[in-house]
Amino acid sequence: MGLDAGRVRRGELIAASGGVLLFAALFLLPCFGVREPAGRLASASAAASAVVASLDGWNSLTTTRWILLVTIAAAVTLVILTASQRAPAVPVTASLFTCLLGILSSLVLLYRVIDHAGLAARAGVYVGLVGALAVGYGGYVSLRTEGSSFGDPRSIEIVPLGPTAPGPAERAGSTSAGRPGS
């Protein structure tokens, strides 16, 4: 089973881009700044100033980081599953989970921006919020662009997983005209 990049659609690309932004915010960008008094290392003239230390998302978001890490993994997994699966069931389920995780991550990061407990929010938390929103929106677009009408079972593509054996009707030699209810 190989990867076919032609199967990857706009929604998966949006989710993957959001996952990259979320990864950058979590590991590379400063998310929160802590103001600490300069202390005894500062000179007398600079004693009133403060030292600003910035923390990245991994070190400042101690419990939230695990939700964000799962969201990044879901965005990457969505692209890989869409490129590798012929049947739409697995990518549709992955799209749903990616959408829900993106929304959850967005809400958690928004809460952290609003209730930051004395920490100064930096650019990384806002980039992470945009990334989480992009993951959620990409999962939603991927879910909506599947295009199958679940109301009509004839529109759902059926992909056999292996060699199909003839059913009991074909083995007995009966036709559809001889079946009851036809």
C-alpha positions in Angstrom: 0.0 0.0 0.0 1.8 3.1 -1.2 1.2 6.8 -0.6 -0.6 8.7 -3.4 -0.2 12.4 -3.0 -3.0 13.0 -5.4 -5.5 11.9 -2.8 -4.5 14.6 -0.3 -7.0 17.5 -0.6 -7.2 21.0 0.6 -8.5 20.2 4.1 -5.7 17.8 4.8 -3.1 20.4 3.7 -4.7 23.1 5.9 -4.6 20.6 8.9 -1.0 19.7 8.2 0.0 23.4 7.9 -1.8 24.1 11.2 0.1 21.1 12.7 3.4 22.6 11.6 2.5 26.0 13.2 1.4 24.3 16.4 4.8 22.4 16.4 6.7 25.6 16.0 4.7 27.3 18.7 5.2 24.3 21.1 8.9 23.8 20.6 10.5 26.8 18.9 8.8 30.1 19.8 8.5 31.7 23.2 5.0 31.4 24.5 5.0 33.1 27.9 7.3 35.5 29.6 8.0 35.6 33.3 9.0 38.8 35.0 11.4 38.2 37.9 13.0 40.9 40.0 16.6 41.6 39.1 17.8 40.6 42.6 21.3 40.9 43.9 23.0 40.5 40.6 21.8 43.9 39.4 23.5 47.1 40.1 21.9 49.7 42.4 20.7 51.8 39.5 19.0 48.9 37.8 17.5 47.4 40.9 14.1 48.7 39.9 14.2 46.9 36.6 13.2 43.3 36.0 14.7 40.4 34.1 12.3 38.9 31.5 12.6 35.2 30.9 10.7 33.6 28.1 9.5 30.0 28.1 8.6 28.0 25.1 5.3 26.1 24.9 6.8 22.8 26.1 8.1 24.2 29.3 5.3 26.7 30.0 2.2 24.5 29.1 2.8 21.6 31.4 -0.5 19.8 31.1 -1.7 21.4 27.8 1.4 20.3 25.9 0.1 16.7 25.8 -3.2 17.7 24.1 -1.2 19.9 21.7 1.2 17.0 20.9 -1.7 14.6 20.2 -3.3 17.3 17.9 0.0 17.6 16.0 0.1 13.9 15.6 -3.5 13.8 14.4 -2.9 16.4 11.8 0.1 14.4 10.4 -1.8 11.1 10.6 -4.7 12.6 8.7 -2.4 13.4 5.7 -0.7 10.0 5.8 -4.0 8.1 6.1 -5.6 10.1 3.3 -2.7 9.5 1.0 -2.5 5.7 1.8 -6.1 4.5 2.1 -8.3 3.7 -0.9 -11.5 3.4 1.2 -12.8 6.7 2.6 -13.9 5.3 6.0 -10.5 5.6 7.7 -9.7 9.1 6.5 -13.2 10.4 7.3 -12.9 9.1 10.9 -9.4 10.7 11.1 -10.9 13.9 9.8 -13.5 13.9 12.6 -10.9 13.3 15.3 -8.6 15.9 13.9 -11.4 18.5 13.8 -12.4 17.7 17.4 -8.8 17.8 18.6 -8.2 21.1 16.8 -11.2 22.7 18.4 -10.2 21.3 21.9 -6.7 22.7 21.5 -8.0 26.0 20.4 -10.2 26.3 23.4 -7.5 25.3 25.8 -5.0 27.8 24.3 -7.6 30.5 24.3 -8.2 29.8 28.0 -4.5 30.0 28.6 -4.3 33.4 26.9 -7.2 34.7 28.9 -6.2 33.2 32.3 -2.4 33.3 32.1 -1.8 33.7 35.9 0.6 36.7 35.7 2.5 35.5 32.8 3.0 37.7 29.8 1.7 36.0 26.6 4.3 36.0 23.8 4.0 35.4 20.0 4.3 31.6 20.3 0.9 31.2 22.1 -0.8 33.2 19.4 0.9 31.3 16.6 -0.2 28.1 18.4 -3.7 29.3 18.6 -3.8 30.0 14.9 -2.2 26.6 14.3 -4.8 24.8 16.4 -7.6 26.7 14.7 -6.1 25.7 11.3 -6.0 22.0 12.4 -9.6 22.1 13.4 -10.7 23.9 10.3 -8.7 21.6 8.1 -10.3 18.6 9.7 -13.7 20.1 9.1 -12.9 20.9 5.5 -11.6 17.4 5.0 -14.7 15.9 6.5 -17.0 18.1 4.3 -15.2 17.5 1.0 -15.6 13.8 1.2 -18.7 14.4 -0.8 -20.4 11.1 -0.1 -24.1 11.2 0.6 -24.7 8.9 3.5 -28.5 9.1 2.9 -28.1 7.0 -0.3 -26.2 3.8 0.3 -25.6 3.4 -3.5 -23.3 6.4 -3.4 -20.9 4.8 -0.9 -17.9 3.2 -2.6 -17.4 -0.4 -1.5 -13.8 -1.6 -1.8 -13.3 -5.4 -1.3 -10.4 -6.2 1.0 -9.5 -9.5 -0.5 -10.6 -12.1 -3.0 -14.3 -12.4 -2.8 -15.9 -15.9 -2.6 -19.3 -16.4 -4.3 -22.2 -16.1 -2.0 -24.7 -18.9 -1.4 -27.1 -17.6 -4.1 -24.3 -17.8 -6.8 -23.2 -21.2 -5.7 -26.7 -22.6 -5.9 -27.1 -21.2 -9.4 -30.2 -19.1 -8.6 -30.8 -15.7 -10.2 -32.2 -12.5 -8.8 -35.6 -13.3 -10.4 -35.9 -16.5 -8.4 -35.3 -14.8 -5.0 -38.3 -14.0 -2.8 -39.1 -10.3 -2.6 -37.6 -9.4 -6.0 
